[in-house]
Amino acid sequence: MKRGMDPGISEKRSYLKQIQPSVTKYAEVIAGVLNVDVEIVDDNLEKIAGTGRFKDDINTFSKGLVYETVLREGRHRVIDFPRENEICRFCDSRGECIETMEIATPIMSDGEKIGVIGLVCTTEEQKGYISRSLDSHVDFLNQISDLIASKVQENRSFETNLASISMLRNILDNIENGVIVVDDGGSVAYINQKAMGKLGVEAEVKVLGKVFDARKGASGIGNADEYAIRIGGRSYKVMGNLLELAPIYRGYRKLFIFSTLREVRNSAYALTSETRLLPMENIIGESDVMKEIKETIAKVARTGSTVLIRGESGTGKELIARAIHAESDRRDQPFVGINCSAIPETLIESEFFGYAKGAFSGASPGGRIGKFELANKGVLFLDEIGDMPLYLQTKVLRVLQERSFSRVGSNETIDLDIRVVAATNRNLEEMIRTNQFRRDLFYRLNVIPIDVPPLRSRGDDLELLVETFLTKYNSLFGKDITGIDGEAMKALKKYKWPGNVRELENIIQYMVTMAGSTGMIMKDTLPEGILRGSKSGNHKISTSDTRTLREIEDEHIRNILELYGTTTEGKKKAAKVLGIGIATLYRKLGEIYQNDKNL
């Protein structure tokens, strides 16, 4: 759907070009409200107005097959899969198209097609936002189209076009953003219903005519800047954009479009985090130790105390953290998880605390919200806390003590109300002894300790877990496997499960994949590594086994790699089973190689 100039198009009279400044402002209003690029062409396919990447193409001609089709048919078109849509098949620039979605709406005046409004998404995030309320956004474009048509018919100033002002107010009252229009004297001339709700204003009369003051802060997220606004003696902090209106809107000087800080955070959370609640019923196990853990969860969930979950990799520590969140009074607030071992050390601070606009070279120009801010009012899950760099431990401790922080590159303090749940598979006491972990941070985290047992210590839970995973992958793969052969089950019970529940689920997935569509899973379907492990499962540790903990770890890593292979995909699966990031696995493999070399 990419367009270029076509000097061969013969021009006829353009009604839109006669009111080009007005059309440009309408395009800017649409783009400001919906945060996507907008393009408006006339019936000659000349580009009359454009925002973002279309701004430099104004007054050139479009080869857009979509716009040509809309002008011919006189009805709107939604292109939700560019390059695959039938209209796009013959487009010369189909292979270079970067658009993810387009809505094109005709502009009609007295039954004549005089132009097209194009709403163009270039990211999946924009597409998702528009698609969620597609009918509302199509209706919004239709109403703007009517406004432009009305402007063409009357061709006079906004001040005298009372019908259009009324229509625009109706539109602005039905969008998600807050909108404030400021007059030449700097006072509020109009405020929509959403703005009144966001600011806690009960009646329009309480703000109309009041002096409006907006001061841009240093921070910003995406295309929105942080503003401190003041109306009639009351102050607010919001995220938005302040637009200067063109002279054609006599009496109206500025348009302020905004959302609350909470709404921006929630939007970022919805796009970047898993939002499903996972209550305690998702923890599978009826052994005494698992019943005790569930009782502990029920007791601590309703408190605000910090929890430290300890256990081997793959035992389900995150599931327990999510259950605490789901059973707590913060269940309707965010649950934000961060794996301390999976983020490069150079980026981990900005990942935790976010950064302001222009904080450092290579940073997103719009700034970024960090995990702590995303989790505000909710639960922050610090997974693999033992892998957190020592310098960052100091900052995290300070944040937990002071309940506030600042984004990287900003001096502005952000208040924090979160509950922290941490997890680790490492011996933190030993790390404290070797100065790898802060003692004071350990005490701050270890208020409520929960120790998760390895799978090999959970008795008959293994059979229950096997049944659960078998049902899951039967449904997922469309199979009807009735169970697992007795010999296969014996082998599973003898195996020591170094990767715990995570490894068991992966093995069941493998077995269901390799088995037929019906019947039982037999022993010969088990991976070779499981069969070897089950044969050696009864061997006891000899007093002559004097291997170091490091040597045992190295052997375990080798065994897991032997099971999953040394391909890139195999290493990713191995890292998942081991409960470490892929970067950590490569580092450990390098150390193993160096140790072997020195022998």
LINPE-V28939 format. One line per field, one symbol per residue. psi: psi as a letter, one per 30 degrees, with the letter a starting at -180 (. if undefined). A space follows every 50 residues. Layout:
# LINPE-V28939
psi=???
This chain:
# LINPE-V28939
psi=gklakjffkkklkjeeffheeeeeeeeeeeeeefhlkkkklafggkjell lbffefgkglkkgjeeeeeeeefgllkjjfilffkeefegkfgeffkgkf lkkkkljkjhfkjfakkkjkkfleeeeeeeefheeeeeeeeeeeeeeeee eeeehlleefieeeeeeeeeeffglflkkkkkafggljfkkleeeeeefg kekefffkfkkkkkkkafllkbgklkkjlkjhfkklklkakjkkklffik fkelkjkllleeeeeeeeeefflkfkkilfffjkkgleeeeeeeeeeeef eflgkkkjkkllkgfheeeeeeeeefflggfglkjjkkjfffkkfffeef eeflllkgelkflkffakkleeeefkfbkkjjkhffgkkeefeeeeeeee efhllklkgkfkkkkkilkkklllgljeeeeeeghfkkeeeeeeehejkj kkllefggbgfeeeeeeeeeeefeeeghlhkfakkeeeeeeeefkfifgb eeeeeeeeeeeeeflaflalkleffkleeeeeeeegffklklffjgklee eeeeeeeeeeeeeflgleeeeeeeeeefglleeeeeeeeeeeeeeeef.
